[in-house]
Amino acid sequence: MGHRYYRSEADALSDEDPADVLAARLFARGGVDYLHVHGNVATVDLAKGFTSEGIVEIITGLFAHYEA
């Protein structure tokens, strides 16, 4: 898996690619300027004035089939 770069939700083209799904969900949340994904590492650049609140839940719940 190579480097993936996202500047908006429009860059997430697939509903099945994990990086695209993550990008779509993060941009739908709002407050994200830029996302870089490489393998299992995601770097989120927040928009000025926004916090990371809720991002951990989006990432950890991305492909959870069973709630703990």
N, C-alpha and C positions, 0 to 999 in steps of 0.2 A: 504494500500500500504506500503510495507516494504522498507528497505534501498536497494538502487541499486548502484553498484560500476562499473565503467568503466575505463579501462586503455588504450583502443584503440577502434577504430570504429568496430573492429571484435566482441567486446563484445555486441554490439547493434544487437540483433538477430531478432527483429520484425520490420516490416514496419508500424505496427498499434499501438504498445505500445508507449504512449507519451514520456516516459523516454528514450526508445530506439531511437526514432526519434530525440529527442533533442541531445542525445549522438552522433548519426551519423552525424548530422549537425555540431556540435561543433568540432568534430575530423576532419571532412572534411575541416573546416575552417583552421585548423592548429594551432599550438602554444598551444595546450592543453595537459598536461601530465596526468591529472586524473579528473574524474567527479564523484561526489556523489550526488544522488537524493533521497530525502525522502519526499513523499507527494508533496507539491508545492514548496519545497525548493531545489535549486540546488547549489552546491558548486563546483566551477571550479578552478582547480589548473593549473595555466599557466606555460608553459615551460619558462625556463630562457631566458630573452631577448625579450619576447613577451609582448604585451599590451592587454588590454581587448577590444580594438577597434573592433566594429562590433558584439560583443557578445550580447549586449542588443537588437539589431535588430533581431538577430536570435531567441532569446527567445520570444520577444514580437510578432513576426510575425509567430510563430510556428503553430498556428491553427487559424489564422485570415482568415475568409472567406470573409470579406469585408474590403477594405482599407478605412481609414478615410479621 
